[in-house]
Amino acid sequence: MKKLALFDLDHTLLPIDSDHEWGEFLVRLGAVDAVEFARRNDAFYAQYQAGTIDPVEYLEFALGTLAQFPRAKLDEMRAQFMTEVVVPNIRPAALALLKQHQDAGDLVAIVTATNHFVTEPIARALGVEHLIAAMPELDADGNVTGRLLGTPTQGKGKITHTEAWLAKMGKTFADFDTVHFYSDSHNDLPLMSLVSHPVATNANATLKTHATAQGWQLIELFND
């Protein structure tokens, strides 16, 4: 494989933020304290949009929430979340873009700051084999402990984790003729600035301004 195609997930391949929506879903189920959880979830989401979020603090909150439930219950809720929230938001344009790279024989991966528990079935539903995401620690029975394994997959962390993933295959970025990275957010500027083909996808205002100034490609997959 001579070409690598990397994709952010939330607001890039999906028109939603799966992490925030998962929290909203838990509130609707009555699985968490509605007022306090919604307050913290919304505050972290606003920080993420502003580029001021502490990723470790947020992941401790998100993974700590997962740790409140036995694994069987988590899996049950996640399956319902996929059916009710995620699948209705999988759009043909996103699938077509992924297929374009897959049909060309490119190595394709999703690189997301959202944790692996939430995003694993989403990547599978999108037909993407390789997922680079924040990894929750699991106990011997597969229950989430609430702790993060390693470092967050956000900002420069996306570079670190992608390099580690490539290294497991005996590869580096330099082994590819082209490297695309599709993202909607200025939070991903470190990785976007590294690759040969950064593509601002459904870009927020800050990224759109930067991408335009740099002459990067801009695309819109969603109109809603």
Salt bridges, closest charged atoms under 4 A:
ASP8 OD1 - LYS158 NZ 3.00
GLU36 OE2 - ARG39 NH2 2.73
ASP42 OD1 - HIS20 NE2 2.83
ASP75 OD1 - ARG71 NE 2.84
ASP75 OD1 - ARG78 NH2 3.64
GLU76 OE2 - LYS73 NZ 3.43
ASP103 OD2 - LYS99 NZ 2.62
ASP106 OD2 - HIS101 ND1 2.72
GLU120 OE1 - ARG78 NH1 3.79
GLU129 OE1 - HIS130 NE2 3.73
GLU137 OE1 - ARG147 NE 2.81
ASP188 OD1 - LYS158 NZ 3.05
ASP224 OD2 - ARG91 NH1 2.90
